[in-house]
């Protein structure tokens, strides 16, 4: 637990009353604040045709963030591998790693939305097949500097990444995939926001993950098993709850918008107080959020917590206040509590 790290996650979802350009500026401002603090990574989601995600190219957004930050590592979460032509993905990854001076980490996945896959004319089976066929070629090219096409022809690359081997992430909501992620040497985020399973399930999967990783030869890197949580911290409880309640309504609308557009019924918006009580959301004063974060870490044994500080209609000023309080007060207090 002393080894606990923190990161920042962003869907870059639609913000009511803000243009897309302004939303991009707002989210980059939050990334810059994270860069000056105690956060190790900045994660960007990939979504298509949905108000949940305006960063349809997480690599492009990561490149923009790379040029506005100095230290924080960039970890798109994820590159949806089946939606890319493999050579272009390899070259894009190499470019971002160069632009960030070696700060890129690779979040990779098959894609979680069948509706978004259909936009590309693909079924779930085709997404899985393309992932399994493309990913080994992508990783090989990044590590060797030689790309092999489907026919097996080899082509030296003119753009190579700074890093010889990348830290990889495979976020998942599927308990059965945890062991495979561990076998592949991939870090993971398993408890995904308010859709997360309970702390008891996370603890079970965490133990499976580390038991599996412990049986492998060490690659010298500390494996990360994490959770993602929305966060809203303010000077007082009343301020935090007022801001979170208003912003979450718009975020949940974004979260379900694409499904509703295609006639898929969605459950009503969850009660925010119940989400906090169930340890699926962090809201409150610095003292309250410290207790919430520490409880989740102690109960689950995770060594990584990614906080989503910008979501829905939360004004950028409030998001910056939240991340500042989390950085300067919550993180030190959590570490002190765990160390004690």
N, C-alpha and C positions, 0 to 999 in steps of 0.2 A: 504493500500500500504506500510505503514511502516513495516508491518508484512511480507514483501516479503522475500522469501527464494530462494536459488539457489542450483542446483544439477548438476551432470555430467552424461551424457548418452553416451553409447558406443555400437555400433553394433559389434565391433571387426571384421570388414570386412577385406578382403584380401588387403594387401599392396604390390604393385609391387616391386620386388627386395628384399623383406624380406621373410625369411622363416616363417612358422607358429610359431615356437618356438620363433623367434625374435619378431614377432608381439605380441605374448602374453607378452613378457618382456616389450615391448614398452608401451602397454596399461596399464600394472600394474604400470609402472613408472608414467604415467599420473594420475592413481588413487592415488598413493602415494603423488603426488603434491597436488591433491585435498584435501587429508586428512589433509595436513598441512595448508589449507586455510579456506576460508569462505563458503565452500560448505557443504551442509547438507547430501547429499546422492550420491551414485554411483549406476547407473542403467546399467544393462547388458541385451541386447536383446537375445531372443532364436530363432534361425533359423536352418533349416536342409537342407543339400545338396545344399547350396547356398553360393556363394562367398560373399554375404552380411553379413553372420554371421558365425564366426569361433567358437563361444561359444555355440555349440549345447547343452551343459549342462550348463546353466547359474549358477546353484547351484555349480557345480564344480569350475567354474571360480570365483564365489563369495567366495568360501572357500579359494582359493589361495590368493585373494585380502585381505580377512580377516586376514590372517597371516602376511601380509605386511603393514597393516595399524593399527591405534590405535583408531580413533575417528569417522570417517565418517560412516554413516549408509549404509547398503547394501540392494538394492532393485531391484532384478531381474525383468525385465520388458519385458516379463512376464514369469512365469512358465506356459507353455501351458498345462493346467490341463488334457485335454483329452488324451494326449500322455503319461501319467504316470500311472503306477499301483498305486492306492491310498496309500497303506501302505508304499511302497518304497518312495513315495513323502513325506509323513509325517515324516518318519525317516530321510530322507535327509534334510528336513527343520530343524528338531530338531538338527541334527549334525551341520549344518551351524550356527545356533543360538548359540550353545555351543562354536564352534570354534571362533566365533566373539564376544563372551561374551555379547550376547544379542543385537547385532546391526542389526539384519536382519529385513527387512520389506518385505511383500509379494505382489509382482505384480502377478496378476492372470488373465487368459484370456482363451478364447475358441480357439484361433489361427486364424490368418488372411489370411493364404495362402492355397488355395485349393490344390495347387500342393504339398506342404509339407505334407498336410493331406493324400494325395494319396500315398505318400511314405510309410505311415503306414497302407495303405489299408482302409482308412476311408473317408467317404463322409462328406459334411458340416453338414447334419442332424445328422449323427452319432457323429460328434465332439460336437455338441450342446447337444445331449442326454448324452454323457459321461461326459461332463462338469457339467450338472445339477445333474447327479447322484453322481458324485465323490466329488464335492466341499464341500457339507455339511458334509460328512464323514471325509474329511481331516481337516476341521476347528474344528469339534467336537473333533477329536482325539488330535489335538494340544492343545486345551483348557482344556481337561479333563484328558489326559494321557491314555485314553482307546480307542482302535480302534475297530470299528464294521465292520465286513465283509458284503457282500451282503446278507447273510442269517441272519444277525442280531446278530451273535455270538460276544461276547465281549472279547477282549484280552488286558490286561494291557501292556503298552509299557515300555521297559527298557531304552529307550532314550527319554527324554522329553526336550523341549526347555527351555531356560532361562526365556523367557517371558510367562506370562500367557495368554496374548491376543496380537495379532499382529496388527500393522498398515497395512492396505491393500490398494492396488492400482489396479484400473481397467482402463488402458489406452484405448482410443477408438477413432475412426474416425467417429462413427455413432452418429449423433445428438440425435437420439431417445433413446439412451442408457444412456444419461447423467442423466436423472431423476432417473433411476433405480440404477445407481452407487451411487447417493446421498442417496436414500432410504436404500441402503445396507451399508451406512457409509463408502464408499470407496473413497479414494482420486483418482484423475484422471489427466491424461495428455490428453488434447483434441486437441490442435493445433499441429499436428505431423509433424514437420520438413517442408520441401518444399512442402509436400502434404497437408499442413494445409489449412483450409478455411481461409477467410479473417478476419480481426480484428473485423468487425461488427458482423459476425456470432459467433465468439468466445465470444464476449461480451453478445450476446443473451443467449448462452448456459451457460455461467458463471452465469448469473442472475438466470436462471432456477435452476442450481445446488445449489446455496446458498439459494435461496428461499425455496427449498425443504429441505435442511439440517437445515435451521432455524426453520422448523416446527417439527423437531425431538428432542427428549431428548438429551441433550449434553452428550457425552462420555468423556469429559474433554480434548479431543484432537482437535487441530486447523485443520479443513479440508483444503486440498490443491487442488486447481484447477489450473493446470499449462499448459504451452506450452513447446514444444521442438524446439530448433533451432540449426542449425549448426553455429559454431563460428570460425572466424579466425581473431585474433587481432595481429598486428605487430606495430613496432615503428612508421612506416610511412604508409600512404595510399598505396603507390606504392608497398611496400613490402607485405602488406596484400593481395592485389588483385592478385599479381603475384603468391603467394603461394596458394591462394584459387582457382584460375582458374585452375591451373595444377592438384591439388588434387581432385577437384570436378569432373573432367572428369572421373577419375578412379573410384571414389565413385559411380557416376551415372551408370557406367558400371556394378559395383557390384550390385547396387540396382535393375537393370533390368535383370541381367544375367539369373537367373533361369527361368523367364518368357520367355525370348528369346529362351532358350534351348528347351522349350516346344511349340514353334511356336506361342506364343502370342505376337503380335505386340506391341511395346512400343512407346510412344511419343518421339520425339527427346529431347536431353538434354536441360533442361530449360536454358535460359540466366541468368547468375548469377547476372548481374546488375539489371535485372528486378525482380529477387527474392528479392534482397535487397530493391529495391524500393517498393515492395509489402509487406515488413516487414516479409518475410519468411526465411531470412538468415541474419546473422550479420557478416559484413566484414568491416575492416578498422582500423584506428588508435584508441587508447583508447578513445579519445574524440568523434570520429564518432560512435563507437560502444556503448558508453554511451548513446548518443542521440537515437540510434536505439532501444536499450533495453528499455529505459525509455518510448519511444513512445508506444511500444507494451504493456507495463504494464499499462500505463495510459489509452490507448484506449480500452483495453480488461478487465481491472480490475482483472487480474490473480494475484495470490499471490505466484506463484512458476514458476521459469524458469529453465529448464534443458538444459544445453549447451552440444552439441557434439563437442569436441575439437580434436578428432582423427578420421580421415576418409580418405578413398582412399589412395593415395600415399603421404599424408602429412608426411614429416619426423618427427620423434619423437622429435627432437630438436625444430622444429617449433611449434609442438603441445604444448610442454612444455613452450615455450615462450608465446604462445597465452593464455594458462590457467593462467600463472603467471601474465600477464598484466591484464587479466580479473579480477583476484582475487585482485590484489593490487591497481588497478586504476579504473576499470569499476564498480565493485560492490560498493565500497565506494561512488563513484560519483553518481551512480544511487540512492542509499539510500539518499544521501544529496539532490538531486534534488526532489525526492518524498516527503521528509520531509519538504522541503522548500515551 
